[in-house]
Amino acid sequence: MVQTPEKLYKCEVYVKTVSQKNLLPADECVKIKGTYYYCEFCRKVLSTGEELNAHKLIHSGERPYPCEDCGEAFAQSSELSSHKQDVHVKNKRKHCEICGKSFSKNSHLSSHIRTVHLGEKPYHCEICGKSFTTAFGLSSHQILHTGNKPYICEICGLAFSFYSNLAGHKRIHTGEKRHRCEICGKKFSRNCDLSVHKCIHTDEKPFCCNICGKAFSRNSSLKVHKYTHTGEKPYKCDICGKAFPRNQDLSVHKYAHTGKKPHHCNICGEAFSRKSSLKVHTYTHTGEKPYKCDICEKAFPRNHDLSVHKYSHTNEKPYHCSICRKGFCRSDSLKRHRYTHTGEKPYKCDICGKAFSRNCDLSVHKYLHTGENPYHCSICGEVFASNSSLKVHKYTHSEEKPYKCEICGKAFPRNYDLSVHKYSHTGEKPYNCDICGKSFSRNDSLKRHKFSHTGEKPYKCDICDRTFSRNCDLSVHKYSHIGGNLQT
């Protein structure tokens, strides 16, 4: 036992009083003032050696307590007991009268109602002022201020503040998915992802915005949605100063500075900065479209795409430009539209210096330098620089035109084409040239028009080096090489 001084210190993370500051003894734990034990990994303070030993299992990843009913294993016996109550003891569950969610204890139900439905957040961070529904949430958050990320993935080197995050991350490499949906059989690496997935089958969206009434299947999605009302972006990049509503958005943004893309497709090798982008990409190989519209039965690879599609049935456009009041179905469409007012083009080509308002446009542009056309039509073999161009091309084979004008009945393969067509009825031309004032109904028409002022000809023939202001002119020109006569 260590002889301790009289002066006491407060643990900054767990707010417990101990008698020695920053003590990490070599023999892993020392009883302090006859009561407390330190964890050498996270500095959590515990009352007994037994609690410390049980706590250390969180860091080691060991799960010695298996459930005899379903086989799921846990690090602590208390976690196993809670699991049995929450999952297997159906007849003792308490149900929330607001959203229907069930709990094994009245205290858990009361906490759920206060924090989720009433919005109570009684625990406040003294550093940044952020509020939390639980003391554990506050404790976990405070670790983020220290910047300490002691848990490092030995495969890719990514670091985490919590072991639980590292354990979840490792399943990306191992492919382990131990949580299975009993309805459709789909498997997930995290139980929380399974819980959200089940809402697809029940159409349940228990988390409602108290400002606009919009409902969500995830509490985290509701939290991020509320930032659209408050404009709050609490996570700021320390390199360029750009701010984000979510910490994960900030983490992904930082890849733009480092060029890192840690998520790789095991089929074609393409790399992505977001795991969600990789997941959607794999659907291009499998053809899977798990999200189906209950009105027209059209299917989509992402739930977000389905949500946006449904606006085509309701004509709802919830995102409005504060400058011209134009409405949009998607928040990213509104963001891109704003660049037409500001002239901002944040994405710059590192080869020729040309700038773009969208990152996807920059990616497609780079194919002009490499000559790459990675998207192939499986029917006729024609190749394209962008997936959107391939998608539109496929309509020439199917003759599918799902977007119909309610005024004249004309149908179009893309919702964008329908939107532009509607200008022929209204006479509206929202895209104006800032040089001569000429107006256009399409943004790409304005873009081509500006080449008449700048003299720019960005489309170059790879055979004779002749340049053109429009890609379609380049395509027509190439036929002259096939026929043997150069078009002049």
C-alpha positions as CSV (number, residue, x, y, z in Angstrom):
1,M,0.0,0.0,0.0
2,V,1.3,3.5,-0.9
3,Q,1.6,6.2,1.8
4,T,-0.6,9.0,0.5
5,P,-0.4,12.8,1.2
6,E,-3.2,14.7,2.8
7,K,-3.9,16.9,-0.2
8,L,-6.7,15.6,-2.5
9,Y,-7.1,15.9,-6.2
10,K,-10.1,15.5,-8.5
11,C,-10.0,13.2,-11.4
12,E,-10.9,15.4,-14.4
13,V,-12.7,12.7,-16.3
14,Y,-14.6,10.7,-13.7
15,V,-15.0,13.4,-11.1
16,K,-13.9,11.2,-8.2
17,T,-11.7,12.5,-5.4
18,V,-8.4,10.6,-5.0
19,S,-5.3,11.3,-3.0
20,Q,-2.6,11.3,-5.6
21,K,-2.6,13.1,-9.0
22,N,-1.6,11.4,-12.3
23,L,-0.6,8.2,-10.4
24,L,0.0,5.2,-12.7
25,P,2.0,2.7,-10.7
26,A,4.0,0.0,-12.4
27,D,2.2,-2.9,-10.6
28,E,-1.0,-1.8,-12.4
29,C,-3.1,-0.9,-9.4
30,V,-2.5,0.5,-6.0
31,K,-5.1,1.0,-3.3
32,I,-5.3,4.7,-2.7
33,K,-6.4,6.0,0.7
34,G,-7.8,2.6,1.5
35,T,-10.7,2.9,-1.0
36,Y,-9.9,3.5,-4.7
37,Y,-8.2,1.7,-7.6
38,Y,-6.9,3.3,-10.8
39,C,-7.2,1.7,-14.2
40,E,-3.8,2.0,-16.0
41,F,-5.5,2.3,-19.4
42,C,-8.2,4.9,-19.0
43,R,-7.6,6.2,-15.5
44,K,-11.0,5.3,-14.3
45,V,-11.3,5.1,-10.5
46,L,-12.9,2.0,-9.0
47,S,-13.7,1.0,-5.4
48,T,-12.4,-2.5,-5.2
49,G,-9.8,-4.8,-6.9
50,E,-12.7,-7.0,-8.1
51,E,-14.3,-4.1,-9.9
52,L,-10.9,-3.1,-11.4
53,N,-10.4,-6.7,-12.8
54,A,-13.9,-6.8,-14.2
55,H,-13.4,-3.3,-15.7
56,K,-10.1,-4.3,-17.4
57,L,-12.0,-6.9,-19.5
58,I,-13.4,-3.9,-21.5
59,H,-9.8,-3.0,-22.6
60,S,-8.6,-6.6,-23.3
61,G,-11.7,-7.5,-25.3
62,E,-12.3,-10.7,-23.3
63,R,-15.9,-11.7,-22.9
64,P,-16.1,-14.6,-20.4
65,Y,-19.8,-14.4,-19.7
66,P,-21.9,-16.0,-22.5
67,C,-25.7,-15.9,-22.7
68,E,-27.0,-19.5,-22.6
69,D,-30.1,-18.5,-24.6
70,C,-28.5,-16.7,-27.7
71,G,-24.7,-17.2,-27.3
72,E,-23.8,-13.5,-27.2
73,A,-20.9,-12.9,-24.8
74,F,-20.2,-10.1,-22.4
75,A,-17.2,-8.7,-20.5
76,Q,-19.1,-8.3,-17.2
77,S,-21.7,-10.4,-15.4
78,S,-23.8,-7.2,-14.9
79,E,-23.9,-6.8,-18.7
80,L,-25.1,-10.3,-19.1
81,S,-27.8,-9.8,-16.5
82,S,-28.9,-6.6,-18.2
83,H,-28.9,-8.4,-21.6
84,K,-31.1,-11.2,-20.2
85,Q,-33.6,-8.7,-18.9
86,D,-33.7,-6.5,-22.0
87,V,-33.8,-9.3,-24.6
88,H,-35.1,-12.6,-23.1
89,V,-37.4,-11.7,-20.2
90,K,-40.3,-10.5,-22.3
91,N,-43.0,-10.7,-19.6
92,K,-41.3,-8.2,-17.3
93,R,-40.8,-5.4,-19.8
94,K,-42.1,-1.9,-19.4
95,H,-43.3,-0.1,-22.5
96,C,-43.1,3.6,-23.4
97,E,-46.6,4.8,-24.2
98,I,-45.1,7.4,-26.7
99,C,-42.9,5.3,-29.0
100,G,-43.6,1.8,-27.8
101,K,-40.0,1.0,-26.9
102,S,-39.7,-1.5,-24.0
103,F,-37.4,-1.7,-21.0
104,S,-36.7,-4.1,-18.2
105,K,-36.7,-1.6,-15.4
106,N,-39.0,1.4,-14.5
107,S,-35.9,3.5,-13.9
108,H,-34.7,2.9,-17.5
109,L,-38.2,3.7,-18.9
110,S,-38.3,7.0,-16.8
111,S,-34.8,7.9,-18.0
112,H,-35.9,7.2,-21.6
113,I,-38.9,9.4,-21.4
114,R,-37.0,12.3,-19.8
115,T,-34.1,12.3,-22.2
116,V,-35.6,11.2,-25.5
117,H,-39.1,12.6,-25.5
118,L,-38.7,15.5,-23.1
119,G,-35.3,16.4,-24.2
120,E,-33.7,16.7,-20.8
121,K,-29.9,16.9,-20.7
122,P,-28.9,17.4,-17.1
123,Y,-25.1,16.8,-17.5
124,H,-23.1,19.7,-18.8
125,C,-19.4,19.8,-20.0
126,E,-17.6,22.6,-18.2
127,I,-15.1,23.0,-21.1
128,C,-17.4,23.5,-24.1
129,G,-20.9,23.7,-22.5
130,K,-22.3,20.6,-24.4
131,S,-25.1,18.8,-22.6
132,F,-25.7,15.1,-22.2
133,T,-28.5,12.8,-21.1
134,T,-26.3,10.6,-18.9
135,A,-23.3,11.0,-16.7
136,F,-21.5,8.3,-18.8
137,G,-22.1,10.3,-21.9
138,L,-20.5,13.3,-20.3
139,S,-17.6,11.3,-19.0
140,S,-17.0,9.8,-22.5
141,H,-17.3,13.3,-24.1
142,Q,-14.7,14.8,-21.7
143,I,-12.1,12.3,-22.9
144,L,-12.4,13.9,-26.4
145,H,-11.1,17.2,-25.0
146,T,-7.9,15.5,-23.9
147,G,-7.2,14.3,-27.5
148,N,-6.0,11.0,-26.1
149,K,-6.5,8.1,-28.5
150,P,-4.7,5.2,-26.9
151,Y,-6.5,2.4,-28.9
152,I,-4.8,1.8,-32.2
153,C,-5.8,-0.6,-34.9
154,E,-2.8,-2.8,-35.7
155,I,-4.1,-3.4,-39.2
156,C,-4.6,0.2,-40.6
157,G,-3.2,2.4,-37.8
158,L,-6.5,4.2,-37.1
159,A,-6.6,5.5,-33.5
160,F,-9.6,5.7,-31.1
161,S,-10.4,7.2,-27.8
162,F,-12.4,4.2,-26.6
163,Y,-11.8,0.5,-26.8
164,S,-15.4,-0.2,-27.8
165,N,-14.9,2.0,-30.9
166,L,-11.7,0.1,-31.8
167,A,-13.5,-3.3,-31.3
168,G,-16.3,-2.2,-33.7
169,H,-13.8,-0.9,-36.2
170,K,-11.9,-4.2,-36.3
171,R,-15.0,-5.9,-37.6
172,I,-14.5,-3.9,-40.8
173,H,-11.3,-5.8,-41.4
174,T,-12.5,-9.2,-40.1
175,G,-16.0,-9.0,-41.8
176,E,-17.6,-10.2,-38.6
177,K,-21.3,-9.6,-38.4
178,R,-22.7,-11.4,-35.3
179,H,-26.0,-9.5,-35.0
180,R,-28.7,-11.0,-37.3
181,C,-32.1,-9.8,-38.2
182,E,-34.6,-12.5,-37.5
183,I,-37.0,-11.1,-40.2
184,C,-34.8,-11.0,-43.4
185,G,-31.6,-12.6,-42.2
186,K,-29.3,-9.6,-42.8
187,K,-26.3,-9.4,-40.5
188,F,-24.6,-6.5,-38.8
189,S,-21.4,-5.9,-37.0
190,R,-23.1,-3.7,-34.3
191,N,-26.3,-4.3,-32.4
192,C,-27.3,-0.6,-32.7
193,D,-27.2,-1.0,-36.5
194,L,-29.5,-4.0,-36.3
195,S,-31.9,-2.0,-34.2
196,V,-32.0,0.8,-36.7
197,H,-32.4,-1.8,-39.6
198,K,-35.4,-3.3,-37.9
199,C,-37.2,0.0,-38.4
200,I,-37.2,-0.7,-42.1
201,H,-39.5,-3.7,-41.5
202,T,-41.8,-1.9,-39.1
203,D,-41.5,1.6,-40.7
204,E,-41.0,2.8,-37.2
205,K,-39.5,6.3,-36.7
206,P,-39.6,6.9,-33.0
207,F,-37.5,10.0,-32.8
208,C,-39.4,13.2,-33.8
209,C,-38.2,16.8,-34.2
210,N,-40.1,19.0,-31.8
211,I,-39.7,22.0,-34.2
212,C,-40.9,20.7,-37.5
213,G,-42.3,17.2,-36.7
214,K,-40.0,15.2,-39.0
215,A,-39.4,11.7,-37.7
216,F,-36.2,9.5,-37.7
217,S,-35.3,5.9,-36.9
218,R,-32.0,7.0,-35.2
219,N,-31.7,9.4,-32.3
220,S,-28.3,10.5,-33.8
221,S,-30.1,11.4,-37.1
222,L,-32.6,13.6,-35.2
223,K,-29.7,15.3,-33.3
224,V,-28.0,16.1,-36.6
225,H,-31.3,17.2,-38.2
226,K,-31.8,19.8,-35.4
227,Y,-28.7,21.5,-36.5
228,T,-30.5,22.5,-39.7
229,H,-32.8,24.6,-37.4
230,T,-30.1,26.0,-35.1
231,G,-27.3,26.3,-37.7
232,E,-25.0,24.8,-35.1
233,K,-21.7,23.2,-36.3
234,P,-19.7,22.3,-33.2
235,Y,-16.9,20.3,-34.9
236,K,-14.3,22.5,-36.5
237,C,-11.3,21.5,-38.6
238,D,-8.0,22.7,-37.1
239,I,-6.4,22.9,-40.6
240,C,-8.8,25.0,-42.7
241,G,-11.4,26.1,-40.1
242,K,-14.4,24.5,-41.8
243,A,-17.1,23.4,-39.3
244,F,-19.4,20.4,-39.3
245,P,-22.5,19.3,-37.3
246,R,-21.1,15.8,-36.7
247,N,-17.7,14.6,-35.5
248,Q,-17.6,11.9,-38.1
249,D,-18.1,14.4,-40.8
250,L,-15.1,16.3,-39.5
251,S,-13.1,13.1,-39.5
252,V,-14.0,12.3,-43.1
253,H,-13.3,15.9,-44.1
254,K,-9.8,15.6,-42.8
255,Y,-9.1,13.0,-45.4
256,A,-9.4,15.8,-47.9
257,H,-6.2,17.3,-46.4
258,T,-4.4,14.0,-46.1
259,G,-5.7,12.3,-49.2
260,K,-6.4,9.2,-47.1
261,K,-9.1,6.7,-48.2
262,P,-9.1,3.9,-45.7
263,H,-12.1,1.9,-47.0
264,H,-11.3,-0.4,-49.9
265,C,-13.6,-2.4,-52.1
266,N,-12.5,-6.1,-52.0
267,I,-13.9,-6.7,-55.5
268,C,-12.3,-3.9,-57.6
269,G,-10.0,-2.2,-55.2
270,E,-11.5,1.3,-55.4
271,A,-10.9,3.3,-52.2
272,F,-13.3,5.6,-50.3
273,S,-13.0,8.0,-47.4
274,R,-16.4,7.0,-46.0
275,K,-17.5,3.5,-45.0
276,S,-21.0,4.4,-46.2
277,S,-19.7,5.3,-49.6
278,L,-18.0,1.9,-49.9
279,K,-21.2,0.2,-48.9
280,V,-23.2,2.0,-51.6
281,H,-20.4,1.3,-54.1
282,T,-20.6,-2.5,-53.5
283,Y,-24.2,-2.3,-54.7
284,T,-22.8,-1.5,-58.2
285,H,-21.2,-5.0,-58.1
286,T,-24.1,-6.9,-56.5
287,G,-27.0,-4.9,-58.1
288,E,-28.6,-4.8,-54.7
289,K,-31.2,-2.1,-54.0
290,P,-32.7,-2.8,-50.6
291,Y,-34.9,0.3,-50.2
292,K,-38.2,0.1,-52.2
293,C,-40.8,2.8,-52.7
294,D,-44.2,1.7,-51.5
295,I,-45.9,3.9,-54.1
296,C,-44.3,3.0,-57.4
297,E,-42.0,0.1,-56.2
298,K,-38.9,1.7,-57.6
299,A,-35.8,0.5,-55.6
300,F,-32.7,2.3,-54.4
301,P,-29.3,1.4,-52.9
302,R,-29.6,4.0,-50.1
303,N,-32.5,4.8,-47.7
304,H,-31.6,8.5,-48.3
305,D,-32.2,8.1,-52.0
306,L,-35.6,6.6,-51.3
307,S,-36.5,9.4,-49.0
308,V,-35.6,12.0,-51.7
309,H,-37.4,10.0,-54.4
310,K,-40.7,10.1,-52.4
311,Y,-40.7,13.9,-52.9
312,S,-41.3,13.2,-56.6
313,H,-44.7,11.8,-55.6
314,T,-45.6,14.6,-53.2
315,N,-43.8,17.5,-55.1
316,E,-42.4,18.5,-51.7
317,K,-39.2,20.6,-51.7
318,P,-38.3,21.2,-48.1
319,Y,-34.9,22.9,-48.7
320,H,-35.2,26.6,-49.8
321,C,-32.5,29.0,-51.0
322,S,-32.5,32.0,-48.6
323,I,-31.5,34.3,-51.6
324,C,-33.9,33.4,-54.4
325,R,-36.3,31.1,-52.5
326,K,-35.9,28.2,-55.0
327,G,-36.9,24.9,-53.5
328,F,-35.0,21.6,-53.5
329,C,-35.6,18.0,-52.5
330,R,-32.1,17.5,-51.3
331,S,-29.9,19.6,-48.9
332,D,-26.8,18.9,-51.0
333,S,-28.7,20.2,-54.1
334,L,-29.4,23.4,-52.2
335,K,-25.8,23.6,-51.2
336,R,-24.6,23.3,-54.8
337,H,-27.3,25.8,-55.9
338,R,-25.9,28.4,-53.5
339,Y,-22.6,28.3,-55.4
340,T,-24.5,29.9,-58.4
341,H,-25.0,33.0,-56.2
342,T,-21.6,33.1,-54.5
343,G,-19.5,31.8,-57.5
344,E,-17.6,29.6,-55.1
345,K,-15.7,26.6,-56.6
346,P,-13.9,24.9,-53.7
347,Y,-12.8,21.8,-55.6
348,K,-9.6,22.5,-57.8
349,C,-7.9,20.2,-60.2
350,D,-4.3,19.7,-59.2
351,I,-3.3,19.1,-62.9
352,C,-4.7,22.0,-64.8
353,G,-6.0,24.2,-62.0
354,K,-9.6,24.2,-63.1
355,A,-12.1,24.7,-60.2
356,F,-15.5,23.1,-59.6
357,S,-18.4,23.7,-57.3
358,R,-18.9,19.9,-56.7
359,N,-16.3,17.3,-55.8
360,C,-18.0,14.7,-58.1
361,D,-17.5,17.1,-61.1
362,L,-13.8,17.4,-60.3
363,S,-13.6,13.6,-60.2
364,V,-15.2,13.3,-63.6
365,H,-13.1,16.1,-65.0
366,K,-9.9,14.3,-64.0
367,Y,-10.8,11.5,-66.4
368,L,-10.2,14.0,-69.3
369,H,-6.5,14.0,-68.2
370,T,-6.3,10.2,-67.8
371,G,-8.6,9.3,-70.6
372,E,-10.3,6.9,-68.2
373,N,-14.0,5.9,-68.6
374,P,-14.6,3.4,-65.8
375,Y,-18.4,3.0,-66.2
376,H,-19.4,0.4,-68.8
377,C,-22.8,-0.4,-70.1
378,S,-23.5,-4.1,-69.7
379,I,-25.8,-4.1,-72.7
380,C,-23.9,-2.4,-75.5
381,G,-20.4,-1.9,-74.0
382,E,-20.4,1.9,-74.3
383,V,-18.2,3.5,-71.7
384,F,-18.7,6.7,-69.6
385,A,-16.7,8.9,-67.2
386,S,-19.5,9.2,-64.6
387,N,-22.0,6.7,-63.2
388,S,-24.8,9.3,-63.7
389,S,-24.1,9.4,-67.4
390,L,-24.2,5.6,-67.6
391,K,-27.5,5.6,-65.7
392,V,-29.1,8.0,-68.1
393,H,-27.6,6.1,-71.1
394,K,-29.3,2.9,-69.9
395,Y,-32.7,4.5,-70.3
396,T,-32.0,4.4,-74.1
397,H,-32.1,0.6,-73.8
398,S,-35.1,0.3,-71.5
399,E,-37.0,3.4,-72.7
400,E,-37.9,3.9,-69.1
401,K,-39.0,7.5,-68.4
402,P,-40.3,7.6,-64.8
403,Y,-40.6,11.4,-64.4
404,K,-43.7,12.8,-66.0
405,C,-44.8,16.4,-66.5
406,E,-48.3,16.9,-64.9
407,I,-49.0,19.8,-67.4
408,C,-48.4,18.2,-70.8
409,G,-47.7,14.5,-69.9
410,K,-44.2,14.4,-71.5
411,A,-41.9,11.9,-69.6
412,F,-38.2,12.1,-68.9
413,P,-35.5,9.7,-67.7
414,R,-34.2,12.1,-65.0
415,N,-36.0,14.3,-62.5
416,Y,-33.5,17.0,-63.4
417,D,-34.7,16.9,-67.1
418,L,-38.3,17.2,-65.9
419,S,-37.4,20.2,-63.8
420,V,-35.8,21.9,-66.8
421,H,-38.7,21.0,-69.0
422,K,-41.1,22.8,-66.7
423,Y,-39.3,26.1,-67.4
424,S,-40.8,25.8,-71.0
425,H,-44.3,26.1,-69.4
426,T,-43.3,28.9,-67.0
427,G,-40.8,30.7,-69.2
428,E,-38.4,30.8,-66.2
429,K,-34.7,31.1,-66.9
430,P,-33.0,31.1,-63.5
431,Y,-29.3,30.9,-64.7
432,N,-27.9,34.3,-65.6
433,C,-24.5,35.1,-67.2
434,D,-22.7,37.6,-64.9
435,I,-20.8,39.0,-67.9
436,C,-23.5,39.8,-70.5
437,G,-26.7,39.1,-68.5
438,K,-28.1,36.5,-70.9
439,S,-30.4,34.0,-69.1
440,F,-30.7,30.2,-69.5
441,S,-33.1,27.5,-68.2
442,R,-30.2,25.0,-67.7
443,N,-27.0,25.5,-65.7
444,D,-25.0,23.5,-68.2
445,S,-26.2,25.8,-71.0
446,L,-24.9,28.8,-69.0
447,K,-21.7,27.0,-68.5
448,R,-21.2,26.4,-72.2
449,H,-22.2,30.0,-73.0
450,K,-19.5,31.3,-70.7
451,F,-16.9,29.6,-72.9
452,S,-17.8,32.2,-75.6
453,H,-16.5,34.9,-73.3
454,T,-13.4,33.1,-72.0
455,G,-12.5,31.2,-75.2
456,E,-12.0,28.1,-73.1
457,K,-12.1,24.7,-74.9
458,P,-11.6,22.1,-72.2
459,Y,-12.5,19.0,-74.4
460,K,-9.4,17.7,-76.3
461,C,-9.2,15.1,-79.0
462,D,-6.7,12.4,-78.0
463,I,-5.9,11.7,-81.6
464,C,-5.2,15.1,-83.2
465,D,-5.2,17.3,-80.1
466,R,-8.0,19.6,-81.5
467,T,-10.0,21.2,-78.7
468,F,-13.7,22.0,-78.3
469,S,-15.8,24.0,-75.9
470,R,-18.5,21.2,-75.7
471,N,-18.0,17.5,-75.1
472,C,-20.8,16.7,-77.7
473,D,-18.7,18.5,-80.4
474,L,-15.7,16.4,-79.5
475,S,-17.8,13.3,-79.8
476,V,-19.0,14.3,-83.3
477,H,-15.4,15.2,-84.3
478,K,-14.1,11.8,-83.3
479,Y,-16.3,10.2,-86.0
480,S,-14.2,12.1,-88.6
481,H,-11.2,9.9,-87.6
482,I,-13.3,6.8,-87.9
483,G,-14.4,7.8,-91.4
484,G,-10.9,8.9,-92.4
485,N,-11.7,12.6,-93.1
486,L,-11.0,15.3,-90.5
487,Q,-13.9,17.5,-89.8
488,T,-13.2,21.2,-90.2
